């Protein structure tokens, strides 16, 4: 009997200790510093999103939840404040993911527009100007509404290419007298450097000669190059736009 009594008392003490520990665990309090850490993390995620100038609709859920979190903190309901701030952080993270996907698609379509414009002949100045304007907006992170405008540009490039009346991809070589006096015939170069300079002469052609345009390279808003092939020759290379005159329909 005595042994059984000791066992029961011991078991009771162990069980009581378990409830005591559980009760103490429930009473662990949340500190204001912990709340501030969660709030700071949520704000940092939101600032990352804002740095890409998202539309207002993508920030609504974050702003609403953080407002509620602030109200809960003001009422000393720290548990609720943390939960709401964590939800706000998640919303800003999801919004950022969605917006980054949109931005990536815009970048992809701008690259496609450039590729199509470089293959278009004759050179279409208004469309090329629009392309560089859209590139400038992208560089400034002015993304809102940009996707629709890039898509419209792609559509117009395709229409221009489809209905182009140009029957020939030839242009006439031209250069001022000063150039000809100094260099002789106009030079064709092997490559374009990253700085926009022409490098390594592969051929020279006289003014008035018609050369075939293979493609165009849009280097900057002020600088374009043409990949050309000289007639009755295998020589091909790059020429600056200013040394070529269009024979076909101009824009």
Secondary structure per residue as TSV (DSSP state, phi and psi in degrees):
chain	resnum	aa	ss	phi	psi
A	1	X	-	360.0	-43.0
A	2	X	H	-61.8	-40.2
A	3	X	H	-63.2	-41.5
A	4	X	H	-64.5	-36.3
A	5	X	H	-66.2	-43.4
A	6	X	H	-61.1	-40.9
A	7	X	H	-61.3	-45.9
A	8	X	H	-65.1	-41.3
A	9	X	H	-65.1	-43.5
A	10	X	H	-61.5	-44.4
A	11	X	H	-61.7	-40.4
A	12	X	H	-63.9	-39.0
A	13	X	H	-65.2	-41.1
A	14	X	H	-64.1	-46.3
A	15	X	H	-61.7	-41.0
A	16	X	H	-63.7	-37.4
A	17	X	H	-64.5	-40.7
A	18	X	H	-59.2	-47.9
A	19	X	H	-64.2	-34.6
A	20	X	H	-66.4	-44.3
A	21	X	H	-63.7	-44.0
A	22	X	H	-61.8	-40.6
A	23	X	H	-65.7	-38.4
A	24	X	H	-66.7	-39.1
A	25	X	H	-62.0	-37.3
A	26	X	H	-67.2	-24.0
A	27	X	T	-91.0	0.7
A	28	X	-	-60.7	125.6
A	29	X	-	-95.1	155.7
A	30	X	-	-93.4	130.1
A	31	X	-	-89.8	154.4
A	32	X	H	-58.3	-31.9
A	33	X	H	-64.6	-39.3
A	34	X	H	-63.9	-41.5
A	35	X	H	-62.0	-44.2
A	36	X	H	-63.6	-36.6
A	37	X	H	-60.9	-45.1
A	38	X	H	-65.5	-41.8
A	39	X	H	-62.4	-43.0
A	40	X	H	-63.8	-39.1
A	41	X	H	-64.5	-42.0
A	42	X	H	-64.2	-42.6
A	43	X	H	-64.3	-39.0
A	44	X	H	-62.8	-42.5
A	45	X	H	-62.7	-39.5
A	46	X	H	-67.3	-41.2
A	47	X	H	-64.1	-35.4
A	48	X	H	-61.3	-43.7
A	49	X	H	-62.5	-46.0
A	50	X	H	-62.9	-27.5
A	51	X	T	-64.4	-16.2
A	52	X	T	-104.1	15.9
A	53	X	-	48.3	61.2
A	54	X	-	-74.5	160.0
A	55	X	-	-66.6	155.8
A	56	X	G	-58.1	-34.6
A	57	X	G	-60.6	-29.5
A	58	X	G	-77.0	-13.7
A	59	X	T	-104.7	-4.8
A	60	X	H	-59.5	-49.9
A	61	X	H	-64.2	-39.9
A	62	X	H	-60.8	-50.4
A	63	X	H	-60.5	-40.1
A	64	X	H	-65.1	-46.3
A	65	X	H	-68.4	-38.1
A	66	X	H	-69.1	-33.5
A	67	X	H	-62.9	-42.9
A	68	X	H	-65.0	-38.2
A	69	X	H	-63.8	-41.1
A	70	X	H	-63.9	-41.2
A	71	X	H	-63.3	-41.8
A	72	X	H	-64.1	-40.3
A	73	X	H	-65.5	-38.9
A	74	X	H	-62.6	-29.4
A	75	X	T	-90.1	8.2
A	76	X	T	68.0	16.3
A	77	X	-	-91.3	78.9
A	78	X	H	-69.9	-34.3
A	79	X	H	-61.8	-47.3
A	80	X	H	-65.9	-37.3
A	81	X	H	-61.4	-43.5
A	82	X	H	-64.8	-45.1
A	83	X	H	-60.3	-43.7
A	84	X	H	-68.1	-39.6
A	85	X	H	-65.7	-37.8
A	86	X	H	-65.7	-38.9
A	87	X	H	-65.3	-39.2
A	88	X	H	-63.3	-42.5
A	89	X	H	-59.8	-43.7
A	90	X	H	-62.7	-39.4
A	91	X	H	-65.8	-41.0
A	92	X	H	-67.7	-35.3
A	93	X	H	-64.9	-44.9
A	94	X	H	-66.3	-39.1
A	95	X	H	-64.1	-39.4
A	96	X	H	-65.3	-40.9
A	97	X	H	-60.7	-45.4
A	98	X	H	-64.2	-41.3
A	99	X	H	-70.5	-37.7
A	100	X	H	-64.4	-35.3
A	101	X	H	-64.4	-39.8
A	102	X	H	-65.0	-43.3
A	103	X	H	-63.3	-41.9
A	104	X	H	-61.5	-38.4
A	105	X	H	-67.4	-39.2
A	106	X	H	-61.4	-45.0
A	107	X	H	-60.3	-42.9
A	108	X	H	-61.2	-42.7
A	109	X	H	-73.4	-32.0
A	110	X	H	-65.4	-41.9
A	111	X	H	-60.9	-40.0
A	112	X	H	-66.3	-40.4
A	113	X	H	-61.4	-42.6
A	114	X	H	-62.5	-43.8
A	115	X	H	-61.0	-42.6
A	116	X	H	-69.0	-39.3
A	117	X	H	-66.2	-35.3
A	118	X	H	-71.3	-20.5
A	119	X	H	-94.2	-13.1
A	120	X	-	-75.5	139.5
A	121	X	S	-145.3	135.6
A	122	X	S	-72.8	167.6
A	123	X	-	-56.2	130.3
A	124	X	-	-112.3	94.8
A	125	X	H	-59.3	-44.4
A	126	X	H	-61.2	-41.2
A	127	X	H	-69.0	-39.0
A	128	X	H	-65.4	-39.4
A	129	X	H	-61.3	-44.1
A	130	X	H	-60.7	-41.5
A	131	X	H	-58.4	-47.5
A	132	X	H	-67.4	-31.7
A	133	X	H	-64.4	-41.4
A	134	X	H	-69.3	-36.4
A	135	X	H	-61.9	-39.9
A	136	X	H	-64.6	-40.1
A	137	X	H	-65.5	-39.2
A	138	X	H	-62.2	-44.1
A	139	X	H	-62.0	-31.0
A	140	X	T	-87.6	4.5
A	141	X	T	60.6	34.5
A	142	X	-	-93.4	72.4
A	143	X	-	-84.0	-24.3
A	144	X	T	-63.8	125.9
A	145	X	T	80.2	-5.3
A	146	X	H	-71.6	-35.9
A	147	X	H	-57.3	-46.0
A	148	X	H	-64.0	-38.0
A	149	X	H	-71.0	-37.2
A	150	X	H	-66.9	-41.4
A	151	X	H	-61.5	-38.9
A	152	X	H	-65.9	-39.5
A	153	X	H	-61.5	-44.5
A	154	X	H	-59.1	-41.6
A	155	X	H	-62.4	-43.4
A	156	X	H	-70.1	-34.3
A	157	X	H	-62.8	-45.5
A	158	X	H	-62.5	-40.7
A	159	X	H	-64.8	-42.2
A	160	X	H	-63.6	-41.7
A	161	X	H	-65.7	-40.9
A	162	X	H	-66.4	-38.8
A	163	X	T	-104.0	15.3
A	164	X	-	-63.3	136.5
A	165	X	-	-97.0	0.1
A	166	X	-	-66.8	125.1
A	167	X	-	-97.4	-14.2
A	168	X	-	-134.2	146.1
A	169	X	-	-104.3	34.7
A	170	X	E	-102.3	151.1
A	171	X	E	-136.0	157.9
A	172	X	E	-98.9	132.5
A	173	X	E	-72.4	136.3
A	174	X	-	-147.8	147.4
A	175	X	-	-158.8	149.3
A	176	X	-	-68.1	159.9
A	177	X	H	-60.0	-36.2
A	178	X	H	-62.8	-41.2
A	179	X	H	-62.3	-47.5
A	180	X	H	-64.3	-35.9
A	181	X	H	-67.7	-34.0
A	182	X	H	-86.3	-44.0
A	183	X	H	-102.5	-17.6
A	184	X	S	84.9	-136.7
A	185	X	S	-67.3	165.8
A	186	X	E	-76.8	136.8
A	187	X	E	-88.9	144.8
A	188	X	E	-113.0	133.8
A	189	X	E	-113.2	155.6
A	190	X	E	-73.6	-39.7
A	191	X	E	-149.5	167.0
A	192	X	E	-112.8	127.6
A	193	X	-	-76.7	162.9
A	194	X	T	-59.1	-21.1
A	195	X	T	-86.9	-1.3
A	196	X	S	86.1	26.6
A	197	X	-	-106.6	147.1
A	198	X	E	-87.5	139.9
A	199	X	E	-134.5	135.2
A	200	X	E	68.9	103.0
A	201	X	E	-70.3	129.6
A	202	X	E	-110.5	-18.5
A	203	X	E	-167.3	162.8
A	204	X	E	-129.1	147.4
A	205	X	E	-134.9	144.1
A	206	X	-	-78.3	154.3
A	207	X	T	-61.9	145.2
A	208	X	T	93.7	-14.2
A	209	X	-	-75.2	141.7
A	210	X	E	-91.9	127.7
A	211	X	E	-119.1	151.6
A	212	X	E	-86.7	131.1
A	213	X	E	-90.7	120.7
A	214	X	E	-87.4	-46.5
A	215	X	E	-162.4	172.5
A	216	X	E	-118.8	150.4
A	217	X	E	-121.5	119.7
A	218	X	E	-86.3	101.8
A	219	X	E	-86.7	-41.3
A	220	X	E	-158.4	172.5
A	221	X	T	-59.0	-24.1
A	222	X	T	-104.9	-6.5
A	223	X	E	-136.6	122.8
A	224	X	E	-128.9	150.0
A	225	X	E	-127.3	153.1
A	226	X	E	-120.2	130.4
A	227	X	E	-86.7	117.7
A	228	X	E	-125.6	161.3
A	229	X	E	-126.5	126.6
A	230	X	E	-74.0	143.7
A	231	X	T	-66.2	149.2
A	232	X	T	54.1	35.7
A	233	X	S	-155.6	152.9
A	234	X	S	-88.4	-3.8
A	235	X	-	-70.7	129.3
A	236	X	E	-142.5	151.4
A	237	X	E	179.2	-166.4
A	238	X	E	-101.4	141.5
A	239	X	E	-130.2	148.7
A	240	X	E	-71.4	146.3
A	241	X	G	-56.0	-34.9
A	242	X	G	-66.2	-12.9
A	243	X	G	-100.6	15.3
A	244	X	E	-132.3	142.6
A	245	X	E	-121.1	133.3
A	246	X	E	-74.9	139.3
A	247	X	-	-98.0	-26.3
A	248	X	S	-88.1	-159.6
A	249	X	-	-67.9	125.0
A	250	X	-	-96.4	163.8
A	251	X	-	-130.9	360.0
